[in-house]
Amino acid sequence: MAAIVLLLGGGFLVGLGWLAGVVLLWTSAVWTTRDKVVGTLFVPGGLALPFILELQITVKAPQQVCKVLRAHNALTTYSCRTIPGTPEWQRIAWDAGLVALVVASIAAAAYLYAQSRRAGPGASAQPRATVSS
């Protein structure tokens, strides 16, 4: 369980918690090599990765920039232009990607948990046997 918890949330501990989870995962006899690869690659850093990426995005609203062309007594002439912001489709795509990373992290943790439950209580002492068809 410690490996699963650290893989999911250990990235918030300067990434060292996630690395400790990877070490626990790979040194355990509970999971197969396939399980260990899934736990390592989906998603590196666990839930911390989408959180950190969310902090990095800059969503820009459209801005109007004006400059004075001529000022004469009470009459002032301006030149204005609109600088476009982040397109809506780009914001939606970014959010969808972040949601996918969160879902993948939780799904990998759930998968590892299910695999550890199938292995049974004595699995930590002996690797699981695989059946081929």
N, C-alpha and C positions, 0 to 999 in steps of 0.2 A: 504494500500500500504506500509506503514511503516513496518508492520510485515513481508511482503514478502521481502522487501529490506534488512531488518536486518537478516532474516533467510538465505538469499543468501550470503550477503557480510559481515555481522556483526562479523563473526568469526575472521576477520582480526583485530578487535578491542579488542585484548586479550581475545577473546571468549565472552566478556561481551555483545557485540552488538548482537551476536546470541542468548544469553540468554534473552535479552530484547525482541527480536523478538518472542521467544517462549512464553514469558509472554503476549505480545500483542495478539498473535495468540489464546492462551487459554482463554483470558479474553474477546475476541470479540464474538459477537453473529452472525457474518457474516457466520462463517463456522460451519459445523457439527462436531461431535466428530471424525468421520472418517477422515475428512479433516485435523483436528488438529493433529491426529496421523500421517498422511502422512507428514505434514509439520514438525513435530518434528523428525521423524525417517529417513527421506530421505533428506538430509544426515546431521547428526549432525555436526555442525560447518560450514555448507554450503560449499562454494568454498574454504574456508581456509583449510579444512581437506586435500584435495588432494595436495594443495600447500605445506603444512607442511610435508606431507609424501614424496613428491618429494625431499625436502631438506634433508630428512633423508637417502635416498638410497645412497649407495656407489657402483658405477659401477667400477669394477676393470678390467683393461686391463691385458692381460698375461704379465708376467715379466720373464726375464731371470736373474738368480742369478749365479754368478761365484765366485769361490774362488781359490786362488793360491795353487797348490799342491806342486810345487817345482820350485824354481828359481835358476838357475845356469848360471852365466855369461849372455849371451844374450838369453839363452834358458829358457823359462818359461812355465810350464805346468799348465793348468787350468782344473778345474772340474766345468762344468756348468749344470744347470737344469732349466727347465721352470716351473714356478708356474702358473697354469691356472687362468684365469680371470673369471668374471661372465659369465655363459653360455648365449648364445643368446636367447634361449627360455625363460630364466628367466627374461631377460630384456624386452622381448616382453610381457610376462605375466604381469609384473609390470606396464608397460605403459598402457596396456589394462585395468587393474584394476583402474588406475588413471583416464583414460578417462571415464570409467563407473561411477566413483564417480562424476565427473563433469557433465556428462549427467543426472545422477539421481538428482543432486542438481537443475539443470536448469529445468528439467521436473517437479519436485515437486513445484518449484516456479510458473511455467506456469499453473500447475493444480490448485494451490491455487488462482491464478489470475482469471482463467476461472470460478472457483466456486464462487468467489466473484462477478463476473460480472453477473452470473446467479441469484444470490441472489437479485440483484436490489438495487436501491439507498436507500430504507428504511430498508434494512436488518440489519443495525447496531442497530436498535431499537428493532427488533423482530427476534427471531430465525426462520430459514427457516422451513417450513412444509415439511414433507416427505410423499411421496405417496407410499403405498404398493400395490402390485398386488395380 
